[in-house]
Amino acid sequence: MASCSTSSAVAELRGVDGGGFCDSFRLGPPLGEGSTSLVLQALASDGSRRALKLALRSSMASNGWSRAVRILHRESLILKQMGAHEHIAGWCDWFASSNAVAIMLELGEGGDFQQALRAHGPLDELMLRPVVRQLCSALAHLHSQQFVHRDVKLENLLCSDAAWPPSRLLLCDFGHACAISDAEADREFLGTPGYAPPEVIKGPSWSYCADLFSCGVVIYALIADTLPIVCWPDGAEGPPDISGRAWWSVSVEAKLLLLALLSIDPNERPGVEAVRRGSWLESAAAGTSHAVPRGYSEPLLDASRHACTEIAKNDGREDTEGARPAEPPLGRVISAHGLSLSALSIASTTTADSVAGRRVPLSQMHSRRCLLRPSTDPRHLR
């Protein structure tokens, strides 16, 4: 339960209508803690539950308090301006006092995706597609309002229920979101290590494409239970490894989409509407399990899959359990049959065989650790 100091600070909170927090709610158990606030469950008198994102003056220095107020207030304004969306954790109320500020939000009953992934393991492609479709729906709404989220990651995706995958995804934590017109001028926030694209780490340079890169990281993590690495400490850059066991059953079109989203060059990444219109997500809407990329026939894809097996045999690489040969990098299959990302309306020609694969198990990572490039830059705020 909340500490006495937290409870006393919450008792002073007043909503936008002047009503006190304790008039209609009581504090429940803590749900999490970030760099600027803590999140607690709020129990309403009618039995419903919500999330209270709370910043306390007593828990931080004066400059930290000013920053926390600014971040929470910005998040509240953005959520109100965007309006309701079924895949964005909805705004419920704003509370403030001389010693605390708070936003009340829709509660994700099943926790976040990071917790769910650790508890239940990765998703197969069939289960993943509706999840990606919902995430892209949330990002499309955000981008249509000319905002960029800048911190899309597993911890900021909430589960509406305890199922895995959940019936409804909720994008949350808009504390670092901003209008796209203001993004370029913001040199302070560098994103979350492991999810931030190369141009942000180097720049930072923010655009809608940064959210799409982070979306690609989420997709990769939900399939492989590890974060992709596209930038190395020595400065080398290249596409992520998609040749391991986790990728054997993943379709060609899913791999092509993922490579495009994780392109080093932001100009080669598809926009969110292009992703939504792509054959891979359209197949999710139609309820089919495996779609054929536009312009390709099943025989061509079968030939590509056969090429995987033949290349692996020629390389003398076999699975240790004798089940099937290891799949070679997708780039060799793409080049073998002249496949290109343009068939999916994605402007990228990235292949997967320019960087040796190295993986970081999610069970050994935390959002505060840099998984793309080691950095001690204080602007990494997560």
KABELFEN-V789715 format. One line per field, one symbol per residue. phi: phi as a letter, one per 20 degrees, with the letter a starting at -180 (. if undefined). psi: psi as a letter, one per 40 degrees, with the letter a starting at -180 (. if undefined). burial: 1 if it has 16 or more other ideal C-beta (glycine too) atoms within 10 Angstrom, else 0. Layout:
BEGIN
phi: ???
psi: ???
burial: ???
END
This chain:
BEGIN
phi: .ffffffffffefcefenffgffcccfdffdrbdfcbddceddefenfccddecddffebffffffffffffffffffffffnfbfdcgffdaccbbfdacbddcfeefendfffffffdnfdeffffgfffgfffffffffffemdcfmbfagfdddefbefcfffbecfcldfdfbfffeffeedeedmegndffgffffefcebgffffffffffggffedlbefcdcdgenfcrfffcdegfdgeefffffffffffeffeffeefffffffeffffffffeneebeeggnddggffffffffgfffffffmdcffemfaffffgfgffgffcmfbfffdlcebcfcdddcffccdgffddbfeeedebgbdffffee
psi: iiiddddddddeihideeiidedeiihaiidihadeiihihhhideeiiihhhhhhdeeiidddddddddddddddddddddiiiefhhihdihiiaeeiiihhihhhdeaidddddddeiiiiddddddddddddddddddddefihdefhideehiheaeihiidhihhagfdeiiiddeddehedheahhddhidddddcihiiddddddddddddddddefiiihehideeiiiiihfeiddedehiddddddddddfidhdeeiiidddddeidddddddeeidhihiheiidddddddddddddddddefhiideediiihiidddddddefiieddefhgifhiefehhhhihhdeeiideihedhhieheehe.
burial: 0100010011001010000010001011011001011111111000000111111110110000101110111111011001001011111111111011111111110111110110000010100111111111111111100011111111111111000011011111111111000010000011111111111110011111111111111111111111111110000001111110011001111111111111110101111101110111101100000011100100011001001100110000000000001111111111010010100111010111101010010100101001111000000111
END
